[in-house]
Amino acid sequence: MPILRFFKENARWVVGGFLLTFFSSFGQTFFISLSAGEIRAEYDLSHGDFGLIYMIATLGSALSLPWVGKIVDYFTPSKVTLMIVPLLALGAVGMTFSTHIITLVLVIYFLRLFGQGMMTQNALTAAARWFTASRGRAVSLVTLGHNAGEAVFPVLFVLTVSWVGWRYSWLLAAITLLVVALPIIAVLVSKDREPRATDPIPLIVDGRDWTRPEVIRDPLFWIVLLGMLAPAFIGTTVFFHQVYLVELRDWSMPAFASAFSLMAVSTIIFTLISGALVDRFSAIKLLPSFLIPLSLSCFVLGGFEAQWSAFVFMSLMGISYGFSSTLMGTIWPELYGTKHLGSIRAIIVSMMVFCTAAGPGLTGWLIDIGVSYPKQITAMGVYCVCACIMMVFISKAFQKRKTLELENS
């Protein structure tokens, strides 16, 4: 089904999911880190200190997600939206008025749990359940909200800070969530999508419905996560320390911020491409290749000091982001079914948040003890190469197991 026709027929669900991921930006690292310089200055924190605070708060949200994330198995997407958007807004209000370290930790905890965590959890779980044959296209369109946020919000935030200051910019973010995001999303996803007679016949058959305890005991699940979580770890790390990187390389901060738009364009293109490829070939078969551009992006950013390297980095990262964002929403129902998808995804999102916590904390500590940040980025590229090789064998193992499941069903 052509993607424009698909969008026209399913606009309310696609737009609802898109807006969930779009407004999750207020809890994403790339947005929070835009205030990193001001936060470190006002709280008298080093890079390592702020990285540690960020890691503690994010780890707290990661530990909460396996329990909080299960609500998507028991409540409709609309009801979940009514729960999580006000709590995300509360975190933004807290950032406006926070003056103590403990309050700062709690604020970041709320932003991470209900922004990056639950807004994404709600959107991708709903999209995976609403669609089967066109799941790749649906997830690819929904995840574009992340990319749109990365393209729009950094520039808007920089402009807003110059107008009202960084703290009141967060207050405007909270108002936007409550006045704009909450009512629109709740209405759009108020009705669950039901299968239609006109839906295409699925080319990819979902796996049997695994329970969460079964998935946790599956060794292949943990191995594939080592590759699937690499983009989150690397992207979070680079974006969290973006101010430090710009200062280290003597780059222009506005120019670096503009590179986010280039990454967004690249991600959008390859998110749509990957959605069509998933519907045609399956997410499992795309596993071995999606980290190749990310490894190249790390080698470029780590090895070249000219500002053009930031634009090349963003372009290449956008390719892997496009593929990984689609795969993150489609591969799990292929492997483990949809009945317990919310509980399973809660573990996955928790691990993703854990990675985004570990990255800034670890690299901040390494920066403080004198380890070259560009060399750290290069090491991340080496990891991606190793993960690509590992995913070749993992993909074959999953395909073999799924064939056996179908034969025994």
Secondary structure, DSSP 8 states (H G I E B T S, - for coil): --HHHHHHHTHHHHHHHHHHHHHGGGGSHHHHGGGHHHHHHHHT--HHHHHHHHHHHHHHHHHHHHHHGGGGGTS-HHHHHHHHHHHHHHHHHHHHH--SHHHHHHHHHHHIIIIIIHHHHHHHHHHHHH-STTHHHHHHHHHHHHHHHHHHHHHHHHHHHHHH-HHHHHHHHHHHIIIIIHHHHHHHTSS-----TTS---SS-------HHHHHT-HHHHHHHHHHTHHHHHHHHHHHTHHHHHHHHT--HHHHHHHHHHHHHHHHHHHHHHHHHHHHH-HHHHTTTTTHHHHHHHHHHHH--STHHHHHHHHHHHHHHHHHHHHHHHHHHHHH-STTHHHHHHHHHHHHHHHHHHHHHHHHHHHHTT--HHHHHHHHHHHHHHHHHHHHHHHHHHHHHHHHHHHH-
